C-alpha cells in the first residue's frame, strides 16, 4: 500500500512539473497609448489599438498573415473561408463564412453576427449602432453600402461602385458577439465584458492602468492557439517610463524604446526588433488656406527638413528618410521628379519665389501634434527639430501638442470646426498597407470629410482619375503601375511634409521567445512565449 501511495505521489508530482514546464507564462507589454484602447469591438488609439486589442480579442472576415518578416504581410482568410466579386454584378461580393467558430461567450459565429457587426458601424438607426466604435472605423469601410444574409454561413456585401479595394476594407471590420450585446444592450457595458472570436479574451480591465487577457483555449484555429497563458497591456506614453519598466522587469516588451538607449539595451541582453513596414511620419497640410495653399511654400518646407539628421542623430537609425508617401523600392514609388533632400538654400529660394522672406515676411503656421501614440515614434523631440529646420529657412511653426486620441478625434472632424479652424496642419503617422489607406482616403476629391479623411482637402482631377482606374483594376501588377504614376503626381504636389518611415523598433526581454517581427503595423502574439 505504501508503495502504491508513493507511486501515486510521484505521478502527481510528475504531472505538476509537466504542467509547469508547459506553462508559457505571462507577457507584459508597455504600450505608447495613454489609455487602454477601446475594447467594445471597433477599437481606438490608431493601429496600436488594432495591434494589441482589436486583433487579439476580435477577428475580421479577412485577416493579415503576420507569421513572416521577409515580405509585406498579405491578406489571408479569417472568419471568412473565401470571397469573390459577382461577375454579373460587380458591386456585390459574396463571402463564405467559417463554420464551427464560437464567441468567447459560447454563442456561435454566423451570418447574423456579420450583419450585426456591420450595422453597429454603418446603420445609424439600428438599436445596436455604436457611435464611438463607428467613428473609429467607418471611414475605412467607405465603399461598403450594405450587407445581407444569404444563408447561415454566406453573406453578400454591396458597394457603391465596382471596386477591387473591398478585401482591404473588410479586414478592418471586427466581428462582435450579438448574443453578448443582447445581454447588456449598451456598448459601454459590452466593452467591460467584451466577446469576440479572437485568440485572447479579457479577464480584467482597469481604465488607464491595465488590460489583462488570457489565452482562448477553445480558439477555432488549433495551429494558432496561444502558446502563453496571459497577456497584460499597460499604457505608458512616456518613453523613459517604458524604458525604466523594461529594465526593472515590470514589463517584458516595450514599444518604441528611446533610440539612444538601444546600444545599452543590446549590451544588457535585451532583444531589439526592427523591420520596415508601410509607415510614413508626416505633417498633413491644410491646402485651402495660407501658407500651405501655395505649392512653392510646401516644396520649400520639404527641402528644409533634415531627414538624415533625424534618422541618424536623433533616432539612432530606427527610421529611413521619406521623400514621398511610400519608400523607394516599393512597387508604388515610381519616378518622382522631386527628391526632397535637405537643401536649406533651395528652400529659401522657393520661399522668395513665393513672395515670402525670412526677415521681413516669414511664413507662419499652427500645427497640431501629439505627445505619443501609435506610429508616432518620438513626436515631441522630432517636431522640435523640424520646427528648428523650418525656422532656419523662414517658416515659423507654432506646435500645439495634445494627447493622441484627442488628436485623432479632432483630425477626423476636419479643419473646419471651431477647435480646428485656426490650424494649418496636423502631424499624424499614416499607413499604406493597401491602396485605399495609402491613397484613396487622402487624395480623392470624393473622400473629403465626413466621407473619408481627405482633410486638406486635396483636389486634383488627375489624381481622381488614377485612383478610380486603380480601383477598377483587379490585376495587381497593373494596379501597381497606376499607383506609381499617382505617387509621382502626389510627390510633385507636396500636400504633406514628408519626413521619415519608421523601422518599428521594440525592445523585448531575453525571456520572450518565438516573436517574428512582420512588415506590418500588426503582430501575431499567438506564437510568443515567456520563459
Secondary structure as UniProt FT lines:
FT   HELIX           2..22
FT   STRAND          26..31
FT   HELIX           46..49
FT   HELIX           50..54
FT   HELIX           55..57
FT   STRAND          62..64
FT   STRAND          75..77
FT   STRAND          80..85
FT   TURN            90..91
FT   STRAND          92..97
FT   TURN            104..105
FT   HELIX           111..122
FT   TURN            124..125
FT   TURN            127..128
FT   HELIX           131..137
FT   HELIX           138..141
FT   TURN            142..143
FT   STRAND          144..151
FT   TURN            152..153
FT   STRAND          154..159
FT   TURN            164..165
FT   HELIX           166..170
FT   TURN            171..172
FT   HELIX           178..184
FT   HELIX           187..192
FT   STRAND          200..206
FT   TURN            207..209
FT   STRAND          210..215
FT   TURN            217..218
FT   HELIX           222..224
FT   STRAND          230..235
FT   HELIX           239..248
FT   STRAND          253..255
FT   HELIX           259..261
FT   HELIX           262..267
FT   TURN            268..269
FT   STRAND          271..273
FT   STRAND          279..285
FT   TURN            287..288
FT   TURN            290..293
FT   HELIX           295..304
FT   HELIX           307..309
FT   HELIX           310..314
FT   TURN            315..317
FT   STRAND          319..321
FT   TURN            328..329
FT   TURN            331..332
FT   HELIX           344..353
FT   TURN            354..355
FT   TURN            358..360
FT   STRAND          363..370
FT   TURN            374..375
FT   HELIX           379..393
FT   STRAND          395..402
FT   HELIX           404..413
FT   TURN            418..422
FT   STRAND          425..431
FT   HELIX           436..440
FT   HELIX           441..443
FT   HELIX           445..447
FT   TURN            449..451
FT   HELIX           461..472
FT   HELIX           476..493
FT   STRAND          496..502
FT   STRAND          506..508
FT   TURN            510..511
FT   STRAND          512..513
FT   TURN            526..527
FT   STRAND          529..530
//
